[in-house]
Amino acid sequence: MNESQWIARCALRLREEWPRLAGADLAEVAAELWAQERWRTLEPEEAATAWLRQGIPTIV
């Protein structure tokens, strides 16, 4: 998968959590994740979910 595909898929996953955020802003966040090897090595949806979990507490 190339960079643009990864960013697009990641942005789609981010949209599920942030539906009101502009598409360009979602793509910018996804591009920032792509720029970091830690996230880039994951599938885009997995990277988005893991990144989101850092700031969103899980309710048990």
Backbone torsions as a table, in degrees:
resi	resn	phi	psi	omega
1	MET	NA	137.5	-179.4
2	ASN	-89.5	175.3	-175.8
3	GLU	-58.8	-46.8	-177.4
4	SER	-63.7	-38.9	177.9
5	GLN	-64.8	-43.6	-179.6
6	TRP	-61.0	-47.2	-178.7
7	ILE	-62.8	-42.8	-179.8
8	ALA	-62.6	-44.6	179.8
9	ARG	-67.1	-39.7	178.3
10	CYS	-64.3	-44.0	179.7
11	ALA	-62.1	-38.0	177.1
12	LEU	-62.1	-40.7	178.2
13	ARG	-66.9	-41.6	178.1
14	LEU	-62.1	-35.2	179.5
15	ARG	-60.3	-32.0	178.8
16	GLU	-60.4	-33.1	179.4
17	GLU	-90.9	-31.2	-176.2
18	TRP	-124.7	67.9	-174.4
19	PRO	-65.2	-21.4	-177.6
20	ARG	-92.2	-8.8	-179.9
21	LEU	-74.3	139.3	-179.9
22	ALA	-60.1	145.8	-179.8
23	GLY	-56.4	-38.6	179.4
24	ALA	-64.8	-36.7	178.8
25	ASP	-69.1	-39.2	177.3
26	LEU	-63.5	-42.5	178.7
27	ALA	-64.0	-35.5	178.7
28	GLU	-65.3	-43.9	177.5
29	VAL	-62.8	-45.6	179.5
30	ALA	-60.8	-39.6	178.4
31	ALA	-65.4	-36.5	176.8
32	GLU	-65.6	-36.8	176.2
33	LEU	-67.0	-43.1	178.8
34	TRP	-57.8	-35.9	-176.7
35	ALA	-66.4	-16.3	-179.4
36	GLN	-105.2	121.2	-176.3
37	GLU	-54.6	-35.8	-179.5
38	ARG	-52.2	-42.8	-177.9
39	TRP	-87.6	-37.3	-175.9
40	ARG	-61.0	-27.2	-178.8
41	THR	-75.5	-13.5	178.6
42	LEU	-92.5	163.0	169.3
43	GLU	-62.6	146.9	-173.9
44	PRO	-58.3	-40.8	179.5
45	GLU	-66.8	-38.8	178.2
46	GLU	-66.3	-41.2	178.9
47	ALA	-62.8	-45.5	180.0
48	ALA	-61.3	-45.4	-179.5
49	THR	-63.1	-46.2	179.9
50	ALA	-63.7	-41.2	179.4
51	TRP	-64.5	-44.0	179.6
52	LEU	-62.5	-37.0	-178.8
53	ARG	-64.3	-21.3	179.1
54	GLN	-64.3	-30.7	-175.4
55	GLY	-114.7	-2.5	-179.2
56	ILE	-117.2	110.6	-178.5
57	PRO	-66.1	145.4	177.4
58	THR	-88.1	131.3	178.1
59	ILE	-94.4	124.8	-178.3
60	VAL	-108.2	NA	NA
